[in-house]
Amino acid sequence: ETGPNTYAAFVGDGPWGQLTSLGFAQCRQVGAELRRRYPNARIRAFSTDFPRTTQSAAAVLVGFGASDSVVTVRSPREQTLLPNFDGACKRYAQLHQARRAMARNGKLQGDCERLEDLLRPVIGSGPLDGPVLDFKPFCVHAGCVGRLQGIDWKLVQLTERYLASLEAFVYEDCELVRLASGRLVQEIMDILLQPGHCVTLLLAHDNMLTAFLVAIGVFKQQWPLYASAVILETAKFSDELKVRISMNDDVCLDWTPWSTAQESLAANAMTPAQYTAACGES
């Protein structure tokens, strides 16, 4: 937890960040809570191929009492936990770039220019030219880890609000929503219909969450907090299957008949074959 690139005691040092002992403890507590809620369930875990996500998944498994379970990492082509992870979907890349340009030159131009003026002395030229600012100091566990020292919190809040507004504008395009998250929506729909008691843990990233939240109709135009948890669960009520969606213990969709929710979810779902065809891949 120490080193030349460490900017706070709880921030990991390594490529793309690494999980710290505090982060491990937090994720282990998540696993313990899942075990408490679902005492008779088995668990399986999927993650992107980054140290911090695979380590987070492993820590949850330890807390769940399933430390021998394997964290599955899919190939870049099959990865559904980041939009267009392998870069092969040219249609997604074109649409995404076009929508961002439309926002910056239109509806969000004033906000963008004001924010760039504030960020330029800190980051340098073109502070908003990248796909997203990678550093996100707002955390679900801020009460445990404390607030980072030396941070201009007003500037951070302005940046977060701008990025959330940008994502909301970008994903007003229904085709782009499906290309970004459609395979994940379909995967989760299939998981929710599987018999038995099973917890499926999916370790993703904030830019995946924004697209996914739009797709399932619960995006509140707020950038996801670090370590956010979105939970979709199904249960039978008098032989009727219902689904509930919550995020960070905030119920976004209370128990709703599956037949009703399925129609809404299916509108943005894509099978792998549909995704390949929509991307123009052979």
Disulfide bonds with the S-S distance in Angstrom:
Cys89-Cys279 2.10
